[in-house]
Amino acid sequence: MNFSLLAAGTGVVLLVVMIALFSRHGGKLARLVYQKRVAIFSPDDREFFRALKQVTAEDYEIFGKIRVADIVYPKKSVVPRDARGAGLSPIAGRFFDFVLCDPNSLSVVCAIQLHDKTNPAHQAEIQDDMLKSVCDSVGLPLVRFAIKAHYDAGEIAKKIDTAMSKEPLVLVETDGRREPSISSIEDLKF
């Protein structure tokens, strides 16, 4: 008996809501309105993409607008379950403008960020430093380029090659301890 009263009450509430929506929109049911983006990339991003493609098309697959959290995430064994959200907060809502991937495995080998130097926001600098730290912690090269009207393909190639040729700091796990292995004295920061 209680179930039938609950069902009847729910039906009445639904009917009232439907009538309100119907009358509010001139007799038509409200519809969600979406608009398709004209292009995935902004004009600045497209210009860089063309130059990047010219430099890397034979060696890498290029993907754009990839969420950082799709590539980097806190280790389950290291970060307690209740702290994982805090581990994701520096990268929440962030994305890489472009990523370079191995053409066979599609594993990400380099991340690329574009920066508008005409708008130097302090908060953006802090977030970029956090993003750099996150990438460094997983051995993912992060290369930054200033947004320009035109790009020099040679400059892009040199910057990417330099970033990818550096041997990353490799952490070796033994008996629960994490010990750094440093490839050269140049990698040390004082």
C-alpha positions in Angstrom: 0.0 0.0 0.0 2.9 2.4 0.9 4.6 1.6 -2.4 1.5 2.5 -4.5 1.2 5.9 -2.6 4.9 6.5 -3.2 4.6 5.7 -6.9 1.5 7.9 -7.3 3.2 10.8 -5.5 6.3 10.5 -7.7 4.1 10.4 -10.8 2.3 13.6 -9.8 5.6 15.4 -9.1 6.9 14.3 -12.5 3.7 15.4 -14.2 3.9 18.9 -12.6 7.6 19.3 -13.6 6.8 18.3 -17.2 3.8 20.7 -17.4 6.0 23.5 -16.0 8.7 22.8 -18.6 6.2 22.5 -21.4 4.4 25.8 -20.6 7.6 27.7 -19.9 9.0 27.1 -23.4 5.9 28.0 -25.4 4.5 24.5 -25.7 7.8 22.9 -26.6 9.8 20.7 -24.3 13.1 22.2 -23.2 16.1 20.8 -25.1 19.7 20.9 -24.3 21.4 23.2 -26.8 24.9 22.4 -27.9 27.1 23.9 -30.5 29.9 22.1 -32.4 33.3 23.6 -32.2 34.6 24.7 -35.6 38.1 23.2 -34.9 39.8 21.3 -32.2 42.8 23.7 -32.2 42.9 27.5 -32.0 44.6 29.3 -34.9 47.8 29.5 -32.8 47.6 25.8 -32.0 47.1 24.9 -35.6 50.1 26.9 -36.7 52.3 25.1 -34.2 50.7 21.7 -35.1 51.7 22.2 -38.7 55.3 23.0 -37.8 55.4 20.1 -35.3 54.0 17.7 -37.9 56.7 18.8 -40.4 59.4 18.0 -37.8 58.1 14.8 -36.2 55.7 13.1 -38.7 58.1 10.3 -39.6 59.0 9.4 -36.0 56.0 10.1 -33.8 52.2 10.2 -33.8 50.9 13.6 -32.6 47.9 13.9 -30.4 46.4 17.2 -29.1 44.4 18.4 -26.1 45.2 15.4 -23.9 44.3 15.5 -20.2 47.3 15.2 -18.0 45.3 12.8 -15.7 45.0 10.5 -18.7 48.7 10.1 -18.8 50.0 10.7 -15.3 48.4 9.5 -12.0 49.4 8.8 -8.4 50.8 5.3 -7.8 48.3 3.2 -5.9 51.0 1.4 -3.8 52.6 4.7 -2.7 49.7 7.0 -2.2 47.0 6.0 0.4 43.5 5.8 -1.1 42.2 8.9 0.7 45.2 11.0 -0.4 44.9 10.1 -4.2 42.5 13.0 -4.8 45.1 15.4 -3.4 47.7 13.8 -5.7 45.5 14.5 -8.6 44.7 18.1 -7.6 47.8 19.7 -9.2 46.8 18.1 -12.6 43.1 18.3 -12.3 41.6 20.2 -15.3 45.1 20.5 -16.9 45.9 19.2 -20.3 48.9 19.0 -22.6 48.6 21.0 -25.8 50.3 18.2 -27.7 51.9 14.8 -26.9 54.3 12.8 -29.1 53.7 9.1 -29.0 55.7 6.1 -30.2 54.1 5.1 -33.5 53.9 1.4 -32.7 52.9 1.3 -29.0 51.3 4.8 -28.9 53.0 5.3 -25.5 53.6 8.9 -24.7 57.2 9.9 -25.1 57.0 13.7 -24.8 54.6 16.3 -23.7 54.4 19.8 -25.2 52.9 23.0 -23.8 52.4 26.3 -25.6 52.7 29.6 -23.6 51.3 33.0 -24.4 54.1 35.2 -23.2 52.0 38.3 -23.7 49.8 37.3 -20.8 52.2 36.5 -17.9 49.8 35.4 -15.1 51.6 34.4 -11.9 49.1 31.6 -11.2 49.8 30.0 -14.6 53.6 30.1 -13.8 53.0 28.2 -10.5 50.8 25.6 -12.3 53.4 25.2 -15.0 56.1 24.6 -12.4 53.8 21.9 -10.7 53.2 20.3 -14.1 56.9 20.3 -14.8 57.5 18.6 -11.4 54.9 16.0 -12.1 56.4 15.2 -15.6 59.9 15.1 -14.1 58.7 12.6 -11.4 57.6 10.1 -14.1 60.4 10.7 -16.5 58.2 12.4 -19.2 60.0 15.2 -21.1 57.9 18.4 -21.1 58.8 20.9 -23.7 57.5 24.4 -23.7 57.2 26.8 -26.7 56.1 30.4 -26.8 53.1 31.1 -29.0 54.3 32.8 -32.2 52.8 33.7 -35.6 55.3 31.4 -37.3 57.6 28.7 -36.1 61.1 27.6 -37.1 61.0 23.8 -37.7 64.7 23.5 -36.9 64.1 25.2 -33.5 61.3 22.9 -32.7 63.3 19.8 -33.7 66.3 20.9 -31.7 64.3 21.6 -28.5 62.4 18.3 -28.7 65.6 16.4 -29.4 67.4 18.0 -26.5 64.6 17.3 -24.1 64.3 13.6 -25.2 68.0 13.0 -25.3 68.4 13.7 -21.6 68.5 10.6 -19.5 65.7 11.0 -16.9 66.3 10.5 -13.2 65.6 6.8 -12.7 64.2 5.7 -9.4 65.2 2.1 -8.5 63.0 0.4 -5.9 64.8 -2.0 -3.6 63.4 -3.3 -0.3 60.7 -0.6 -0.2 63.3 2.2 -0.5 63.5 4.5 -3.5 67.0 5.4 -4.5 67.8 7.9 -7.2 70.1 7.0 -10.0 71.7 10.1 -11.6 73.1 9.9 -15.1 75.2 13.1 -14.9 76.1 15.9 -12.6 74.3 18.3 -14.9 70.9 16.9 -13.8 71.5 18.0 -10.2 69.8 21.2 -9.0 71.2 23.1 -6.1 
